[in-house]
């Protein structure tokens, strides 16, 4: 798997703590050159035929097509230029509306076959609070443009657990998203990233976080509405129509090796995790080596985030049998087909369940 980080934005979202920079004239051509140089330097890390490429950010939809084409050419020169089984591009609705159908067709011509639109909400007041550059109407228009261009694998990103968001507002957002007929929905509870504007608002007493009860109610409603539309809840935060589960993200949860390109991007190879420093110019890798126990715990944690769960034999060897049986009796774990799983009605408290196990 390959992850390509595009660390540029036109503005910063209130909640975001990911590494990004405000775009400047000429930044994309220079950045493409840096990525091409990194690919050449790290070519030994690209092993086998990598089946997925994911462009995340930042705002990948700001990247000009010629810059993306140059990066793909560099990957091709080391035998990793695709075609990929899954090539995902994250996009912002306003960029798609501004650039139009020809831009999306250009992405398709470069091999993109899956698009993830950062909708976050269909409530215009919440979008303004989040400092998003689009409104609900632009989000809907972006979906129309992506479909017109020919994309048949579409994911929408949503956020719940925003302070002040009403149950009715959240229900309207989820129903509107489902009415747009995406193949996939990713939905995350708003978190407080260190260094974000939202963290500063909390520090200044200008923002009150949503209660745990409200977050649980919103999550349960999300699960219910997606289930009614036939979506497979295959991971805590991800829902897909059968057969449209994200290959790239699923690879993370099964600890498949991946190479992350660009500043701030992470990589994994067996027991070695690395990440690039968060600087545009002359970024460099840093490493940590996971011990056997760390790999074991990470594997359990990631497996239990999914509806597939973990082998009963493996979990019994790695965790206290009495704790496992107690969690089963409490309904926090289920056993079927030789695998332990966290039932959907306990997904919201999965972190607590996993902590008890490990």
Buried (B, 14 or more C-beta within 10 A) or exposed (E): BBBBBBBBBEEBBBBBBBBBBEBEEEBBEEBBBBBBEBBEEBBEBBEEEBBBBBBBBBBBBBBBBEBBBBBBEBBEEBEBBBEBBBBBBBBBBBBBBEBEBEBBBBBBEBBBBBBBBBBBBBBEEBBEBBBBBBBBEBBBBBBEBBBEBEBEBBBBBBBBBBBEBEEEBBBBBBEBBBEBEBBBBBBBBBEBBEEBBBBEBBEEEEBEBBEEEBBBBBBBBBBEBBEEBEBBBBBBBBBBBEEBBBBBBBBBBEBBBBBBBBBBBBBBEEBEBBBBEBEBEEBEBEEEEBEEEEEBBBBBBBBBBBBBBBBBEBBEEBBEEEBBEEBEEEEBBBBEEEBBBBBBEBBBEBEEBBEBBB
